[in-house]
Amino acid sequence: MTQNTYKAAKKLLLKYKSKADFVGEVPSGIIAKAEEALELEFTGSYLDFLQNFGAGDFNGEEIYGILDSDFENSSVPDAIWYTLQERKETNLPLNLLVIYDTGSEELFCLNFNDLDETGDPKVVSYMPGIDMGEQNFEIIAENFGDFLLELLEDSLD
């Protein structure tokens, strides 16, 4: 289902270009540098998102990705910078990549230790400041494509 939902999300992003503000295509060298910085390997729909859109905003919803190669001096919606900051400040587990901030102290992350049948990481919730033993890591979506499509459709309602 990941490919179909991601394709539908991609169509919405392209259809409503006036509501979209993304950095655009990210070169493979910068993606490789991001993977190295996080010690993660991007896959599936999220990798395609980075390659085609980078990071940005759709109708007021920020979707974290890659802005440029400076992961130390960046800001939202740079997923690499934000993830590295959360690792330092809240002990964010190394298998998580922050892709969305709900605005209510909950972050949505790709969980690279929990992949679907196509190799896409599941999207889980993470609560900064909550002890690891108390973290729920609730599954928000089975993959990035499902998450993105729902986020885009909700923002259009």
PyMOL commands that set and color helices and strands:
alter all, ss='L'
color gray80, all
select helices_A, chain A and resi 2-15+17-19+28-38+44-52+79-90+132-134+144-156
alter helices_A, ss='H'
color red, helices_A
select strands_A, chain A and resi 20-22+56-58+61-63+96-101+107-115+121-126+139-141
alter strands_A, ss='S'
color yellow, strands_A
deselect
rebuild
show_as cartoon
